[in-house]
Amino acid sequence: MKTKRIAIYPGTFDPVTHGHIDIIRRALGIFDKLIVSVALSPAKNPLFSVDQRVSFIQKGIKNLKNVEILPFDNLLTDFARKNNASVIIKGLRAVSDFEYELQMGLMNRNLDESIETLFMIPSQEYAFLSSSFVKEIAKHGGDIKNLVPKFVAKQLLKIYL
């Protein structure tokens, strides 16, 4: 019997963007199962609750199979082991992302050598996109309809307008 290749795609996803969904779709082409792990991240003071963020991702990927969305608030390597994942996927948009994510990947390897980190670059149209940018644009009344799913844009407009 073939061993399932399980990966984790962690993040705050506050809110989920088309860039996140792009990485999820593409990761499913590599792995048998993907666990999108939504960090509680109270230190980041997220705009949306963890339950809302999980729900947004579920709606955004409703037609995709072999994806599970789970909240987490512990060491990522512990979460990976508990869920039988051997790979952590991290999206990289710029060199500045790489420096931070490299440090995190090395620390995760220090905690558990059996878990690899895989860096994925976004599709070109999402290379500039971040949840922080989306919130800032929405806050100032800018058009975000091409950056996030419609239901996310609607929730952001409720908050900011």
C-alpha positions in Angstrom: 0.0 0.0 0.0 1.3 3.4 -1.0 1.9 5.9 1.8 -0.1 9.1 1.5 1.9 12.2 0.9 0.4 14.7 3.4 1.4 18.4 3.5 0.4 21.3 5.7 -0.1 24.8 4.5 0.0 27.0 7.6 -1.0 30.7 7.9 -3.1 33.2 9.6 -5.3 33.7 6.4 -6.7 36.9 7.7 -8.4 36.9 5.3 -7.9 34.2 2.7 -6.9 35.7 -0.7 -6.9 34.4 -4.3 -3.2 33.9 -3.8 -3.7 31.5 -0.9 -6.3 29.6 -2.9 -3.8 29.4 -5.8 -1.2 27.8 -3.6 -3.8 25.3 -2.2 -4.8 24.3 -5.7 -1.2 23.9 -6.9 -0.1 22.0 -3.8 -2.9 19.5 -4.4 -1.2 18.6 -7.7 1.8 17.5 -5.7 0.4 15.9 -2.5 -2.4 13.4 -1.9 -3.8 15.4 1.0 -3.4 19.0 2.1 -4.2 20.3 5.5 -4.7 24.1 5.6 -3.7 24.9 9.2 -5.2 28.2 10.4 -3.1 29.8 13.1 -5.1 31.4 15.9 -2.3 34.1 16.0 -3.7 36.3 18.8 -0.4 38.3 18.8 -1.2 39.4 15.2 -4.6 40.7 16.4 -6.5 39.2 13.4 -9.5 41.0 12.1 -11.5 37.8 11.7 -12.0 35.0 14.3 -10.4 31.7 13.6 -13.8 30.2 12.9 -14.6 32.9 10.3 -11.2 32.3 8.7 -11.7 28.6 8.6 -15.2 29.1 7.1 -13.8 31.6 4.4 -11.3 29.0 3.3 -13.9 26.2 3.2 -16.2 28.3 1.0 -13.2 29.4 -1.2 -12.2 25.8 -1.9 -15.5 24.0 -1.8 -14.9 22.2 -5.1 -11.5 20.9 -4.1 -11.0 17.4 -2.8 -8.5 16.1 -0.3 -8.2 19.3 1.6 -8.9 19.7 5.3 -9.0 23.0 7.1 -8.0 22.9 10.8 -7.2 25.6 13.4 -4.0 25.3 15.4 -2.4 27.0 18.3 0.7 24.9 19.0 4.1 24.2 17.5 3.7 23.6 13.8 6.0 20.5 13.9 3.8 19.0 16.7 0.7 19.8 14.6 2.3 18.2 11.5 3.3 15.0 13.4 -0.2 14.7 14.9 -1.7 14.9 11.4 0.9 12.6 9.8 2.2 15.4 7.5 5.8 15.3 6.4 5.9 18.6 4.5 5.2 22.2 5.4 4.3 24.4 2.5 5.2 28.1 2.6 4.4 30.7 -0.1 7.1 33.1 -1.1 6.3 36.4 -2.8 9.5 38.3 -2.4 13.1 38.0 -1.2 11.9 39.5 2.1 9.5 36.6 2.6 12.4 34.1 1.9 14.6 35.4 4.7 11.9 35.0 7.4 10.6 31.7 6.0 14.1 30.3 5.7 14.7 31.0 9.4 11.3 29.4 10.3 12.1 26.4 8.1 15.5 25.9 9.7 13.9 26.1 13.2 11.2 23.6 12.2 13.9 21.2 11.0 15.8 21.7 14.3 12.6 20.7 16.1 11.9 17.7 13.8 14.3 16.6 11.0 11.6 14.4 9.5 9.5 17.3 8.4 10.6 19.2 5.2 9.7 22.7 4.2 8.7 23.3 0.6 8.7 26.9 -0.7 6.2 27.7 -3.5 6.1 30.9 -5.5 2.7 32.3 -6.4 1.3 32.5 -9.8 2.4 35.8 -11.4 -0.9 37.6 -10.9 -0.7 37.0 -7.1 2.9 37.9 -6.6 2.1 41.2 -5.0 -0.9 40.0 -2.9 -1.1 39.8 0.8 -3.9 39.8 3.4 -2.5 43.0 4.9 -2.7 44.8 1.5 -6.2 43.6 1.0 -7.3 44.9 4.4 -5.6 48.3 3.8 -7.2 48.7 0.4 -10.6 47.8 1.8 -10.2 50.2 4.7 -9.7 53.0 2.3 -12.6 52.0 0.0 -10.5 50.5 -2.8 -11.6 47.8 -5.1 -10.7 44.3 -3.8 -13.0 42.2 -5.9 -10.1 40.6 -7.9 -8.0 40.0 -4.8 -10.3 37.9 -2.6 -13.4 35.7 -3.0 -16.7 37.7 -3.2 -17.9 36.6 0.3 -14.7 37.8 1.8 -14.9 41.1 0.0 -18.5 41.5 1.3 -17.4 40.9 4.9 -14.5 43.4 4.6 -16.9 46.0 3.2 -19.2 45.4 6.2 -16.4 46.1 8.6 -14.8 49.1 6.8 -17.6 50.9 5.1 
